[in-house]
């Protein structure tokens, strides 16, 4: 039934011609080969149709969009970019992008990656996580510090390298990002950039309750102007249909705070950079949680002196290594101080990690160096401390 539905959709209804490529055909191939499991086919088909539409438009208008990095039109694009330094001009792409939003585990990233992989290799395209993209933007801004409009220069560089931007997990949490997104993407779109993005939030819910959100609202309008917004309403969580499990251990006390130890076990055990002894220690520490994890995705201790218990588990993970204060490089010369760290594990009091004005760049830097985080003294979270809860 699914195969028949996909096969029917694999016919170009506009021209009556069979589609030669694209995400729709590739999805049908993977289903037939057993590489993908059957899910909420109605929702998947709706998303695939949107991606196939965009794929077909890009193929048809590749020259007008200046996608091929080797053609004369791309060279002309360079000339226009240089000339725009003196005479500002607007040259929106003739194709609108796509903004895919929906709950976690609905297949947004997989479908976008499938779309991206079906596009020609010689196109100016980039697939990157949104936060990595913004870190790169901030790094470029630092390099062009002192220029009259560094955002315009950075947008010119980015669009010169990649006309099609596929950004995964579009989530705005940092006020520094929020305040520049409108101007950045207005420049990008004026240089012909096309955006494809996935997000857990609809555009109107981005940066909700964020600082100075009124300055962010024009970006939402711009996003909806330059992208077709498609919501994926699937009730299926495809992540739960795989064998990969991420273990999160919650250790609660009877009072108004609890201790939290987050151990990303599956990633560590599967990582080739993790030593055998380290894998054995991780397995030893966590195997007593397995039954509880299967039942409720968490294991809860109730009693006294839970900080000592968390500290004990932390030292089991680091083994014979000595935990000492460490420093993590973030971006643009900034560093983050780690109270205690050893053997890929970091130990933080809650207030040092979440009650300070840290952003996504700080947390990305932290988890590039440490695979395990022990967080002590997490308070009861609510509206009174929602900023800390958001972090």
C-alpha positions as CSV (number, residue, x, y, z in Angstrom):
1,X,0.0,0.0,0.0
2,X,2.8,2.4,0.9
3,X,4.8,1.4,-2.2
4,X,1.7,2.0,-4.4
5,X,1.2,5.5,-2.8
6,X,4.8,6.4,-3.3
7,X,4.8,5.1,-6.9
8,X,1.8,7.2,-7.7
9,X,3.5,10.2,-6.2
10,X,6.6,9.5,-8.2
11,X,4.8,10.7,-11.4
12,X,5.2,14.3,-12.3
13,X,1.6,15.4,-12.2
14,X,2.4,18.7,-14.0
15,X,4.0,17.1,-17.1
16,X,2.9,13.5,-16.9
17,X,6.6,12.5,-17.0
18,X,8.3,10.1,-14.6
19,X,10.6,11.9,-12.1
20,X,14.2,10.8,-12.7
21,X,15.5,11.6,-9.3
22,X,14.9,13.4,-6.1
23,X,13.9,12.6,-2.5
24,X,10.5,11.0,-3.4
25,X,12.1,8.4,-5.7
26,X,15.0,7.8,-3.2
27,X,12.5,7.3,-0.3
28,X,10.7,4.7,-2.4
29,X,13.9,2.9,-3.2
30,X,14.9,2.8,0.5
31,X,11.5,1.5,1.6
32,X,11.7,-1.2,-1.1
33,X,15.3,-2.1,0.0
34,X,14.3,-2.3,3.6
35,X,16.6,0.5,4.6
36,X,13.7,2.5,6.1
37,X,10.8,1.3,8.2
38,X,7.1,2.1,7.5
39,X,5.8,5.0,9.5
40,X,3.2,7.7,9.3
41,X,3.0,7.6,5.5
42,X,0.4,10.4,5.1
43,X,2.7,12.9,7.0
44,X,5.8,11.6,5.3
45,X,4.3,11.9,1.8
46,X,3.3,15.5,2.5
47,X,6.8,16.4,3.4
48,X,8.3,14.4,0.5
49,X,6.0,16.3,-1.9
50,X,7.3,19.6,-0.6
51,X,10.9,18.5,-0.9
52,X,10.3,17.0,-4.3
53,X,8.7,20.3,-5.4
54,X,11.7,22.2,-4.3
55,X,14.1,19.7,-5.9
56,X,12.3,20.0,-9.2
57,X,12.3,23.8,-9.1
58,X,16.0,23.9,-8.3
59,X,16.8,21.5,-11.1
60,X,14.7,23.5,-13.6
61,X,16.1,26.9,-12.5
62,X,19.6,25.9,-11.6
63,X,21.2,28.5,-13.9
64,X,19.0,31.3,-12.7
65,X,19.8,30.4,-9.1
66,X,23.5,30.2,-9.9
67,X,23.8,26.8,-8.3
68,X,26.5,25.3,-10.5
69,X,29.9,26.5,-9.1
70,X,31.6,25.9,-12.4
71,X,29.4,27.7,-14.9
72,X,29.8,31.2,-16.3
73,X,26.7,32.3,-14.5
74,X,28.5,31.6,-11.2
75,X,31.4,33.9,-12.4
76,X,28.9,36.5,-13.3
77,X,27.5,36.1,-9.8
78,X,30.9,36.9,-8.4
79,X,31.0,40.1,-10.5
80,X,27.6,41.1,-9.2
81,X,28.7,40.4,-5.7
82,X,31.8,42.7,-6.1
83,X,29.8,45.4,-7.8
84,X,27.2,45.3,-5.0
85,X,29.9,46.6,-2.7
86,X,29.4,50.0,-4.5
87,X,25.8,49.8,-5.7
88,X,23.4,47.9,-3.4
89,X,21.0,45.7,-5.3
90,X,18.4,43.0,-4.5
91,X,18.4,39.7,-6.4
92,X,16.2,37.3,-4.6
93,X,16.4,33.7,-5.9
94,X,13.4,32.7,-8.2
95,X,12.8,29.7,-5.9
96,X,11.4,29.9,-2.4
97,X,13.0,27.8,0.3
98,X,11.4,25.4,2.8
99,X,11.1,25.4,6.5
100,X,10.2,22.0,8.0
101,X,8.9,22.1,11.6
102,X,7.5,19.5,13.9
103,X,8.0,17.5,17.0
104,X,11.2,15.5,17.9
105,X,11.7,12.2,16.1
106,X,9.4,12.9,13.1
107,X,12.1,12.4,10.5
108,X,12.8,16.0,9.6
109,X,16.6,15.7,9.6
110,X,16.6,12.4,7.7
111,X,14.3,13.8,5.0
112,X,16.3,17.0,4.6
113,X,19.5,14.9,4.3
114,X,17.9,12.7,1.7
115,X,16.9,15.8,-0.3
116,X,20.4,17.3,0.1
117,X,22.2,14.1,-1.0
118,X,20.1,13.8,-4.2
119,X,21.2,17.3,-5.4
120,X,24.2,17.4,-7.8
121,X,27.6,17.4,-6.2
122,X,28.8,20.4,-8.3
123,X,26.2,22.7,-6.8
124,X,27.0,25.4,-4.3
125,X,25.2,23.8,-1.4
126,X,26.0,23.3,2.3
127,X,24.3,21.2,5.0
128,X,25.2,22.2,8.5
129,X,23.8,22.4,12.0
130,X,22.3,25.8,12.7
131,X,24.4,26.4,15.8
132,X,27.6,25.5,13.9
133,X,26.5,27.8,11.1
134,X,26.1,30.7,13.6
135,X,29.4,30.0,15.2
136,X,31.0,30.3,11.8
137,X,29.1,33.6,11.2
138,X,30.4,35.0,14.5
139,X,33.9,33.9,13.6
140,X,33.7,35.7,10.3
141,X,32.3,38.8,12.0
142,X,35.3,38.9,14.2
143,X,37.6,38.7,11.2
144,X,35.8,41.7,9.6
145,X,35.6,43.8,12.7
146,X,35.9,47.4,11.8
147,X,34.1,47.1,8.5
148,X,31.2,49.5,8.0
149,X,28.7,46.6,7.6
150,X,30.4,43.3,8.5
151,X,27.1,41.4,8.2
152,X,26.8,42.4,4.6
153,X,30.4,41.2,3.9
154,X,29.9,37.9,5.7
155,X,26.6,37.3,3.8
156,X,28.5,37.9,0.6
157,X,31.2,35.4,1.6
158,X,28.6,32.7,2.7
159,X,26.4,33.1,-0.4
160,X,29.5,33.0,-2.7
161,X,30.4,29.7,-1.2
162,X,26.9,28.2,-0.9
163,X,23.7,29.4,-2.5
164,X,21.6,26.6,-1.0
165,X,21.8,26.5,2.8
166,X,20.4,23.4,4.6
167,X,20.3,24.2,8.3
168,X,19.4,21.5,10.7
169,X,17.7,22.2,14.1
170,X,17.0,25.8,13.6
171,X,16.6,27.0,17.3
172,X,17.4,30.5,18.5
173,X,18.4,30.6,22.1
174,X,21.2,33.2,22.1
175,X,20.3,36.9,22.2
176,X,23.5,37.6,20.2
177,X,22.2,35.4,17.4
178,X,18.6,36.8,17.7
179,X,19.7,40.4,17.2
180,X,21.6,39.7,13.9
181,X,19.5,37.1,12.2
182,X,17.2,39.6,10.4
183,X,20.0,41.6,8.9
184,X,22.1,38.6,8.1
185,X,19.4,36.7,6.2
186,X,18.1,39.8,4.5
187,X,21.6,40.2,3.1
188,X,21.8,36.4,2.3
189,X,18.5,36.4,0.5
190,X,19.4,39.5,-1.5
191,X,22.5,37.6,-2.7
192,X,20.2,34.8,-4.0
193,X,20.6,32.4,-1.1
194,X,17.9,29.7,-0.7
195,X,17.2,28.3,2.8
196,X,16.0,24.8,3.8
197,X,15.7,24.4,7.5
198,X,14.4,21.9,10.1
199,X,13.1,23.0,13.5
200,X,11.1,21.8,16.4
201,X,9.4,25.2,16.5
202,X,7.1,27.0,14.0
203,X,8.5,30.3,12.9
204,X,6.1,32.3,15.1
205,X,7.4,30.4,18.2
206,X,11.1,31.0,17.6
207,X,13.0,32.8,20.3
208,X,9.7,32.8,22.4
209,X,10.0,35.0,25.5
210,X,13.6,35.9,24.6
211,X,15.3,39.1,25.5
212,X,14.5,42.0,23.1
213,X,12.3,39.7,21.0
214,X,10.6,42.7,19.4
215,X,13.8,43.2,17.5
216,X,13.7,39.5,16.3
217,X,10.1,39.7,14.9
218,X,11.1,41.1,11.5
219,X,13.2,38.0,10.9
220,X,10.1,35.8,11.4
221,X,8.3,37.8,8.8
222,X,11.3,37.6,6.4
223,X,11.5,33.8,7.0
224,X,7.9,33.3,6.1
225,X,8.3,35.5,3.0
226,X,11.3,33.6,1.6
227,X,10.3,30.0,2.7
228,X,7.3,27.8,2.5
229,X,6.5,26.7,6.0
230,X,5.5,23.0,6.2
231,X,4.5,21.4,9.5
232,X,5.1,17.7,10.1
233,X,2.4,16.4,12.4
234,X,3.5,12.8,12.6
235,X,2.7,11.0,15.9
236,X,5.5,8.5,15.2
237,X,8.9,9.0,17.0
238,X,11.3,7.3,14.6
239,X,14.2,7.5,17.0
240,X,12.4,5.0,19.3
241,X,12.3,2.6,16.3
242,X,16.1,2.3,16.3
243,X,18.4,0.5,18.7
244,X,20.2,3.6,19.8
245,X,19.4,4.7,23.4
246,X,20.7,7.7,25.2
247,X,20.8,7.2,29.0
248,X,19.9,10.2,31.2
249,X,20.2,9.6,34.9
250,X,18.2,11.8,37.2
251,X,19.0,11.7,40.9
252,X,16.3,13.5,43.1
253,X,16.3,14.6,46.7
254,X,13.2,15.1,48.9
255,X,13.8,18.9,49.1
256,X,13.5,21.7,46.5
257,X,16.6,20.7,44.5
258,X,18.0,17.6,43.0
259,X,21.3,16.4,41.5
260,X,21.5,15.5,37.9
261,X,24.1,13.3,36.1
262,X,23.8,13.1,32.3
263,X,25.7,10.2,30.8
264,X,25.5,9.8,27.1
265,X,26.3,6.1,27.3
266,X,25.6,4.8,23.8
267,X,27.7,7.5,22.1
268,X,30.6,6.8,24.4
269,X,30.5,3.0,24.1
270,X,30.2,3.2,20.3
271,X,32.9,5.8,19.9
272,X,36.2,4.6,18.4
273,X,38.1,7.1,20.5
274,X,36.8,5.7,23.8
275,X,39.3,3.2,25.4
276,X,38.2,-0.3,26.4
277,X,38.7,0.4,30.1
278,X,36.6,3.5,29.8
279,X,33.8,1.6,28.1
280,X,34.0,-1.0,30.8
281,X,33.7,1.6,33.5
282,X,30.7,3.3,31.7
283,X,29.0,-0.1,31.3
284,X,29.6,-0.9,35.0
285,X,28.3,2.4,36.3
286,X,25.1,2.3,34.2
287,X,24.1,-1.3,33.9
288,X,22.2,-1.1,37.3
289,X,20.0,1.6,35.7
290,X,19.1,-0.4,32.6
291,X,15.7,-1.8,33.8
292,X,14.6,1.5,35.2
293,X,15.7,3.3,32.0
294,X,13.6,0.9,29.9
295,X,10.6,1.6,32.1
296,X,10.6,5.3,32.5
297,X,13.6,6.9,30.8
298,X,15.1,7.8,34.2
299,X,16.3,6.4,37.6
300,X,15.4,8.2,40.8
301,X,17.2,8.1,44.2
302,X,15.4,9.4,47.2
303,X,17.4,10.0,50.4
304,X,20.1,12.0,52.0
305,X,23.5,13.1,50.8
306,X,22.8,12.7,47.1
307,X,25.7,15.0,46.3
308,X,28.0,12.3,47.7
309,X,26.3,9.7,45.5
310,X,26.7,11.8,42.4
311,X,30.4,12.5,43.3
312,X,30.9,8.8,43.7
313,X,29.5,8.0,40.3
314,X,31.6,10.7,38.7
315,X,34.8,9.3,40.2
316,X,33.8,5.8,39.0
317,X,33.6,7.2,35.5
318,X,37.0,9.0,35.6
319,X,38.7,6.0,37.1
320,X,42.3,6.6,38.2
321,X,42.4,10.1,36.5
322,X,42.6,13.1,38.8
323,X,39.8,15.6,38.4
324,X,41.2,19.1,38.2
325,X,40.0,22.6,37.0
326,X,40.1,22.9,33.2
327,X,39.5,25.5,30.5
328,X,37.5,25.1,27.3
329,X,38.0,27.2,24.2
330,X,34.7,28.5,22.9
331,X,34.9,31.0,20.0
332,X,36.6,34.3,19.2
333,X,39.2,33.8,21.9
334,X,36.7,33.2,24.7
335,X,37.1,30.4,27.2
336,X,34.8,28.6,29.7
337,X,36.2,27.5,33.1
338,X,35.3,23.9,34.1
339,X,35.4,23.4,37.9
340,X,36.5,19.8,37.7
341,X,37.2,17.6,34.7
342,X,39.0,14.4,33.8
343,X,38.9,11.6,31.3
344,X,36.2,13.2,29.2
345,X,34.0,13.9,32.2
346,X,33.1,17.4,33.6
347,X,31.5,18.3,37.0
348,X,29.6,21.5,37.4
349,X,27.4,23.1,40.1
350,X,24.1,24.1,38.5
351,X,24.5,27.8,39.2
352,X,27.9,27.9,37.4
353,X,26.6,26.4,34.2
354,X,23.0,27.6,34.0
355,X,22.7,30.8,36.1
356,X,25.4,32.6,34.2
357,X,24.8,34.4,30.8
358,X,26.2,31.5,28.7
359,X,25.1,30.8,25.1
360,X,25.0,27.9,22.7
361,X,28.7,28.5,21.7
362,X,29.7,27.8,25.3
363,X,27.8,24.6,25.6
364,X,29.0,23.4,22.2
365,X,32.5,24.1,23.2
366,X,32.0,22.1,26.4
367,X,30.6,19.0,24.7
368,X,33.3,19.0,22.1
369,X,35.7,18.3,24.9
370,X,33.6,16.3,27.4
371,X,31.3,13.4,26.6
372,X,29.9,13.2,30.1
373,X,28.5,16.0,32.4
374,X,27.6,15.8,36.1
375,X,25.4,18.7,37.1
376,X,24.9,19.1,40.8
377,X,22.2,21.1,42.7
378,X,19.6,21.6,40.0
379,X,16.7,23.6,41.6
380,X,13.0,23.2,41.1
381,X,12.5,24.8,37.7
382,X,9.6,27.1,36.9
383,X,8.6,30.5,35.7
384,X,10.7,32.2,38.4
385,X,13.9,30.8,36.9
386,X,12.8,30.1,33.3
387,X,16.1,31.5,31.8
388,X,18.2,29.0,33.8
389,X,15.7,26.3,32.9
390,X,16.0,27.2,29.2
391,X,19.8,26.9,29.3
